[in-house]
Amino acid sequence: MKSITKQKPVEEIQQLLEGLDRVFIAGCGTCATMTKTGGVDEVAAMKQSLEAMDKLVTGTIVIPTACDDMTSDTLEQNKLAIDSANAILVMSCALGVHRISMYIKKPVIPALDTLFIGLEDKLGEYHEVCDQCGQCVLGETAGICPITACHKSLLNGPCGGTNDGKCEVDKNRDCAWTLIHSRLAEQKRLELMKKYQPPKNNQVVPRPRVVKIT
């Protein structure tokens, strides 16, 4: 599983850094490196972009995994460069931004947008597999999530627009409910297609989400 990210537009980053002229850049050696949004090369390119904005880059680092407990140790090793900055620009998913903000009192600015949690199909291609909704229906949909696999996130499908197994929203994409039907048929469990799935109860795990494992 990986956090899939994309870089914010340069104009947005410039706006977020308005009034902050000394910047330390932190990338991530795990997900953001894999998606080419926060690895060594991307951090170096961002340094050049900031310098073109007349920002002073006090230092750069690619943290091995920006969202884990080792982040504090890595930041401590770069304390002098961080202390001389007035903002930290983080090229990682939102988890990394949150983690770094736990240890740094200065402004922590995200350079990336987090899109979803996904799996890699082939090199450089990812797909969303879970919405983390707290009400999993995979046992009745043959392991295919209708929330993430269907453009309309239909819990009861297919819709009237499916044609030859393709989605009406994206004709190059397989209809999620056709895939579910085919797999349930293989499993001889087609009766589950008739089962009504009630609307999601968004209060099952109300936000902010907290779980205590005892």
N, C-alpha and C positions, 0 to 999 in steps of 0.2 A: 504494500500500500504506500502511496506517495501523495504528498500535498502538491497539487498542480497549480502553478502560479504563472502570471504574466507580468511583464514590467509595466508600471504606470507610464502614461505619456510623459515625456520630458517636461512639458509645460506644467503638468500637475506637480511633478517633483519640485520644480523651480518655485512654484507657488507655496508648497508646503515648507520649503526652506527659506522663505522670505524673512529677512532680518537675521538669519543664521548663517554667518559667513565662514565659520570654521567647522568643518564636518569630518567625522570619522566614519568610514564605511565598513560595515560588517556583512559578509556573505555567509552562505551555508554550504557545507561540503556534502550534504546528503541530497534531499529532494530538489533544492534549487539548483544544485550542480547538475543533477540528472536532467532537469527540464531546461537547462541552459538559461536560467534567469538570475542566478546568484553565485556562480562559481568563480574561479580565478579569472577567467577571461572577461566575464561580465562585470566583475568588480573593477578590473583595470579599465574597461571601457567607461564605466560610470565615473571613475576618477577623472578621466579626460573630459567627460561632459560637465562635471562640476567645475573643473578648472576653467572651462570655456565660459562658465557663468561668473567667473571671478571669485569662486569659492576657494578657500584654502583647505586642502585635504590633509588633515594632521596625521592620518595613518589609515591603513586598510588591513583587513584580516578576513579569512574564510574559516569560520568556526566549523569544526568537524560535523557537529549536529547542533544547530542553533537552538533547538527546543528542549535539550536535555539538561541534566544537572551540571554537566561539565562546562556549561556556558560561563558560569561565574568564574571558574578558574582561568578560562581563556581570556575573559575580559580583564581580570586582574593582571595577567601577563602583559597587557597592553595599556596599563593604567596611565602612563605618562602621556601617550598620544590621545587617549580618551579625555584626560583631564584638561588638555589644551584645546579640546574641541568644545563648541557650544551646542552641538547636536550630533546624534548618531543616526546615520541613514542605514536601514537594515534591508538587505536583499535576501529575504527569506519569506516563508509563509507567515501567516498571522500568529501562529504558535511561537515562532522564533521572535517576532516583534514583542509579543507579550512577555516571553521569558526574559529578554534583554531589559525590558522596562522594569522588571522586578529588581534589577541590580543597579540600574543607572537612573539617577535623579534628573538628568538633563533630558531635553526633548528627544524622544525616540521616534523616528519618522520611517514609515514603511515605503519602500521603493517599488513594492510589488503588490498586485492584487491576488488574493487566494481564490481560485476558481472552484475546486472541488477536491475530494479525496478519491483517488482512482488507481487503476491497475494499468500496467504497460502491456499493450497488445504486441507491439514490435518496437524496435528502436525509435524513440522519439514520438510514439503515438500512444495516447492514454485514453481510457474511458472511465466515466464515473460509475461506481458500482453500489454505492450506499449513500442514502440521504441522512443516515443516523437519526431517524425519526422516532425511535423508541417503540415502534409497533410493527415488528417484522412480519411480513406475509410470505416470505420465501418458501415456507413449507407447503403453501397452497398454490404457488405460482412456479413450481418446478425450478426454484433457485434463481429465477430471473426477476429482478426488482421492477415492478411496473412504475414506480415513482421516478426512477432514474433512467430506465430504458425506453419509456414512452414519452414522446414530446409533450403530451398533455397530462402526464402523470396520472393516468386513469387507473383507479383501483378496480373498476369493473369495465372490462373491454371485450372485444375491440370496439372502437368508435365506428361510425358509418362511413368514414373516409378511407379506410384501408382498401387497397387495390392490389391484387396479385401479390399479397404478402408484404407490400411496401407501405410506408407511412405517407399520409397525405401532406404533412408538413414538410417532410424531407423525403422526396421520392427515391433517393439513393440509400435510404436507411430502411432496414427491415422493421416491420411492424412488431412492436414488443409483444403484443397479445397474440399475434400469429406464431411467434417463437414459443410463447408459453403454451399455446394450444398444441403445437407439434411435439413439444417435450412431454406434456402431460399425456398425449396420445401414446407416445412410446412407453410411458410408464403405466399405461392402462389406468389412468386416474382422471379421465376427461370429465367425470362428474363434478370435479372441483370448479370447472368453468361456470357452472350454474350457481355456485355459492356467492351470495351477495356480500361484498365487503363494505362495511359502514364507513362513513367519512372518518378521516383521521381525527383523533382526539388530541389536540395540541396541548392539553394539560396533563398528558401522561407523564411527561418530563418537562415541567414548566421551566422557563428561562429565568434567571441564569441556571444552567444545568449543573447539579452537584450530585455525585454518587459516592456513598461511603461503603467500602467493602469491609465486611466484618468477618 
